Amino acid sequence: MVYVQRDSEGRLLRVEHAPFDAMTETLAVESDELESWLTAREEVKARLTSLQESDLELVRVLEDVVSVLVEKGVIRYTDLPEAARQKLDQRAVTRAEIEGLSGLLGEDEHQLL
C-alpha cells in the first residue's frame, strides 16, 4: 500500500511509502493507476534530462551564432549586454585553456569542445 495525494480532479499528485500531511487516500501498490503514474513520471524525467542535455549543446550553438554575427558585422560585440559579454569571454578563455591541455589527453578528448 502507498499513500497518495490527489488534485481536485482526482489525478495523482504525490505518492509516498509513508503517510504524509497532505495525503488524501491509500492505493494498492499493484494498481494499474499507480503503474501508469510511475511510468509517466519516468517519461517526464527522461524528457527533462534530454532537454537539459540539449541545452548544453544549444549554448555552444548560440556562441557560434554570436561569433558569426559579429564576424559578418551584423552586430557589434559591444551591442551585447555586459553580462553576456562577460559570460562569452569566460567561456572562450576556458575553452582555450582546455584546448591547450587537450593535447595531453589524447585524440578522443577533443570531442569535449
Backbone as numpy.savetxt, mean C-alpha at the origin, in Angstrom:
# Nx Ny Nz CAx CAy CAz Cx Cy Cz
-17.72 -21.45 18.41 -18.56 -20.28 18.41 -17.66 -19.04 18.41
-18.10 -18.01 17.63 -17.41 -16.73 17.62 -18.42 -15.64 17.99
-17.89 -14.53 18.41 -18.71 -13.40 18.82 -18.63 -12.35 17.72
-19.80 -11.83 17.33 -19.83 -10.94 16.18 -20.56 -9.64 16.49
-20.24 -8.67 15.67 -20.96 -7.40 15.69 -21.52 -7.20 14.30
-22.80 -6.83 14.22 -23.45 -6.58 12.94 -23.82 -5.11 12.83
-23.93 -4.64 11.59 -24.41 -3.27 11.39 -25.93 -3.27 11.39
-26.53 -2.11 11.15 -27.99 -1.99 11.21 -28.69 -2.79 10.12
-27.95 -3.17 9.08 -28.53 -3.98 8.00 -28.21 -5.46 8.15
-27.59 -5.84 9.26 -27.32 -7.24 9.53 -26.01 -7.77 8.97
-25.19 -6.91 8.41 -23.90 -7.36 7.86 -22.87 -7.47 8.98
-22.01 -8.46 8.86 -20.94 -8.65 9.84 -19.94 -7.51 9.75
-19.61 -6.94 10.88 -18.61 -5.88 10.96 -17.33 -6.37 11.64
-17.50 -7.19 12.65 -16.37 -7.62 13.47 -16.63 -9.02 13.98
-15.57 -9.82 14.03 -15.65 -11.19 14.53 -14.48 -11.41 15.48
-14.78 -11.94 16.66 -13.74 -12.20 17.66 -13.98 -13.57 18.29
-12.91 -14.13 18.85 -13.04 -15.41 19.56 -13.53 -15.23 20.99
-13.42 -14.03 21.51 -13.85 -13.75 22.88 -14.92 -12.65 22.85
-15.79 -12.64 23.83 -16.82 -11.59 23.88 -16.17 -10.20 23.93
-16.87 -9.22 23.36 -16.41 -7.83 23.39 -17.61 -6.92 23.55
-17.36 -5.70 23.96 -18.44 -4.78 24.33 -19.46 -4.55 23.23
-19.05 -4.37 22.00 -19.98 -4.01 20.93 -20.59 -5.22 20.23
-20.33 -6.43 20.72 -20.87 -7.62 20.06 -22.39 -7.61 20.10
-22.97 -8.19 19.06 -24.43 -8.24 18.99 -24.97 -9.66 19.07
-24.13 -10.65 18.80 -24.57 -12.04 18.86 -23.39 -13.00 18.72
-23.69 -14.27 18.71 -22.68 -15.29 18.46 -23.01 -15.98 17.14
-22.01 -16.67 16.59 -22.18 -17.33 15.31 -21.35 -18.61 15.33
-21.87 -19.65 14.72 -21.16 -20.93 14.66 -19.92 -20.78 13.77
-18.82 -21.34 14.20 -17.57 -21.28 13.44 -17.74 -21.92 12.06
-18.59 -22.92 11.97 -18.78 -23.64 10.72 -19.77 -22.96 9.77
-20.29 -21.82 10.12 -21.35 -21.19 9.30 -20.81 -20.70 7.96
-21.66 -20.80 6.95 -21.31 -20.31 5.62 -21.10 -18.80 5.63
-21.88 -18.10 6.45 -21.76 -16.65 6.54 -20.38 -16.24 7.04
-19.90 -16.93 8.06 -18.58 -16.63 8.59 -17.50 -16.94 7.56
-17.63 -18.06 6.89 -16.65 -18.43 5.85 -16.63 -17.38 4.74
-17.79 -16.92 4.31 -17.87 -15.90 3.27 -17.23 -14.59 3.73
-17.49 -14.22 4.99 -16.94 -12.98 5.54 -15.41 -13.07 5.60
-14.89 -14.19 6.07 -13.44 -14.37 6.17 -12.79 -14.36 4.79
-13.44 -15.00 3.81 -12.93 -15.02 2.45 -12.90 -13.61 1.87
-13.97 -12.86 2.07 -14.04 -11.48 1.58 -12.97 -10.62 2.25
-12.77 -10.84 3.53 -11.76 -10.08 4.28 -10.36 -10.34 3.72
-10.06 -11.59 3.43 -8.75 -11.93 2.86 -8.59 -11.33 1.46
-9.67 -11.31 0.70 -9.62 -10.70 -0.64 -9.34 -9.20 -0.53
-9.97 -8.54 0.40 -9.72 -7.11 0.61 -8.27 -6.89 1.00
-7.75 -7.71 1.91 -6.35 -7.58 2.32 -5.41 -7.77 1.13
-5.70 -8.75 0.29 -4.86 -9.01 -0.89 -4.89 -7.84 -1.84
-6.06 -7.26 -2.05 -6.17 -6.11 -2.96 -5.47 -4.88 -2.39
-5.58 -4.68 -1.09 -4.88 -3.56 -0.45 -3.37 -3.72 -0.58
-2.89 -4.94 -0.39 -1.46 -5.21 -0.55 -1.02 -4.92 -1.98
-1.84 -5.32 -2.94 -1.54 -5.07 -4.34 -1.48 -3.57 -4.62
-2.42 -2.82 -4.06 -2.39 -1.36 -4.23 -1.15 -0.75 -3.60
-0.77 -1.22 -2.43 0.42 -0.69 -1.78 1.67 -0.96 -2.61
1.75 -2.15 -3.18 2.90 -2.49 -4.02 2.92 -1.63 -5.27
1.74 -1.40 -5.88 1.71 -0.57 -7.08 1.98 0.89 -6.74
1.64 1.33 -5.53 1.96 2.69 -5.10 3.46 2.91 -5.15
4.23 1.93 -4.69 5.69 2.05 -4.72 6.21 2.15 -6.15
5.61 1.39 -7.04 6.02 1.44 -8.44 5.61 2.77 -9.07
4.44 3.26 -8.70 3.93 4.51 -9.26 4.78 5.70 -8.83
5.34 5.65 -7.64 6.22 6.72 -7.19 7.36 6.90 -8.18
7.96 5.82 -8.59 9.08 5.90 -9.54 8.61 6.43 -10.89
7.42 6.00 -11.31 6.87 6.49 -12.58 6.67 8.00 -12.51
6.12 8.48 -11.41 5.90 9.92 -11.26 7.21 10.70 -11.23
8.21 10.14 -10.58 9.54 10.79 -10.60 10.03 10.92 -12.03
9.87 9.86 -12.81 10.32 9.89 -14.21 9.50 10.89 -15.02
8.20 10.98 -14.78 7.35 11.93 -15.49 7.80 13.36 -15.17
8.06 13.65 -13.90 8.53 14.98 -13.52 9.85 15.28 -14.24
10.75 14.32 -14.27 12.04 14.53 -14.94 11.86 14.84 -16.42
10.99 14.10 -17.09 10.75 14.33 -18.51 10.12 15.70 -18.74
9.16 16.08 -17.91 8.51 17.38 -18.06 9.51 18.52 -17.86
10.40 18.35 -16.90 11.42 19.38 -16.66 12.41 19.42 -17.83
12.87 18.25 -18.29 13.83 18.18 -19.40 13.27 18.80 -20.68
11.98 18.60 -20.93 11.35 19.12 -22.15 10.90 20.58 -21.99
11.08 21.13 -20.80 10.73 22.52 -20.58 9.24 22.77 -20.39
8.48 21.72 -20.17 7.04 21.87 -19.94 6.78 22.54 -18.60
7.57 22.16 -17.62 7.52 22.81 -16.30 8.95 23.12 -15.87
9.07 24.04 -14.96 10.37 24.31 -14.35 10.41 23.58 -13.02
11.55 23.10 -12.69 11.70 22.39 -11.40 11.26 23.29 -10.25
11.50 24.56 -10.37 11.14 25.51 -9.31 9.63 25.75 -9.25
8.88 25.29 -10.26 7.42 25.39 -10.21 6.83 24.43 -9.19
7.59 23.39 -8.88 7.11 22.40 -7.91 7.15 22.99 -6.51
6.22 22.56 -5.66 6.27 23.03 -4.26 7.60 22.62 -3.61
8.04 23.42 -2.68 9.31 23.16 -1.98 9.36 21.74 -1.40
8.26 21.32 -0.77 8.23 19.98 -0.16 8.42 18.89 -1.21
7.83 19.07 -2.38 7.98 18.09 -3.46 9.42 18.07 -3.95
10.01 19.25 -4.12 11.42 19.30 -4.56 12.34 18.62 -3.56
12.10 18.85 -2.27 12.94 18.22 -1.25 12.82 16.70 -1.30
11.61 16.21 -1.48 11.42 14.75 -1.54 12.09 14.17 -2.78
11.90 14.83 -3.91 12.54 14.36 -5.14 14.05 14.40 -5.03
14.58 15.48 -4.46 16.03 15.59 -4.28 16.56 14.49 -3.37
15.88 14.24 -2.27 16.33 13.20 -1.34 16.31 11.83 -1.99
15.25 11.56 -2.76 15.18 10.26 -3.45 16.30 10.14 -4.49
16.60 11.23 -5.20 17.66 11.20 -6.20 19.01 10.93 -5.54
19.26 11.58 -4.40 20.51 11.37 -3.66 20.59 9.92 -3.19
19.52 9.43 -2.61 19.51 8.05 -2.11 19.73 7.06 -3.24
19.05 7.28 -4.37 19.21 6.39 -5.51 20.65 6.42 -6.02
21.26 7.60 -6.07 22.67 7.71 -6.51 23.59 6.96 -5.55
23.32 7.08 -4.26 24.13 6.35 -3.27 24.00 4.84 -3.45
22.77 4.40 -3.72 22.54 2.96 -3.93 23.26 2.50 -5.19
23.19 3.31 -6.25 23.89 2.94 -7.50 25.38 2.82 -7.26
25.92 3.69 -6.42 27.34 3.62 -6.10 27.70 2.36 -5.35
26.79 1.87 -4.55 27.05 0.66 -3.77 26.64 -0.61 -4.50
25.77 -0.50 -5.50 25.20 -1.69 -6.12 26.23 -2.54 -6.84
27.33 -1.95 -7.27 28.38 -2.73 -7.91 28.95 -3.78 -6.98
28.85 -3.54 -5.70 29.34 -4.50 -4.71 28.38 -5.67 -4.52
27.11 -5.49 -4.95 26.08 -6.48 -4.67 25.92 -7.52 -5.77
26.26 -7.20 -6.98 26.08 -8.13 -8.09 25.02 -7.62 -9.05
24.90 -8.27 -10.18 24.05 -7.84 -11.28 22.57 -7.81 -10.93
22.04 -8.79 -10.20 20.61 -8.85 -9.89 20.15 -7.69 -9.03
21.02 -7.11 -8.26 20.63 -6.05 -7.34 20.33 -4.74 -8.05
20.74 -4.57 -9.33 20.41 -3.35 -10.07 18.91 -3.22 -10.26
18.19 -4.30 -10.18 16.75 -4.29 -10.35 16.03 -3.57 -9.22
16.68 -3.31 -8.11 16.09 -2.60 -6.99 15.79 -1.17 -7.35
16.53 -0.60 -8.27 16.37 0.79 -8.64 15.28 0.89 -9.63
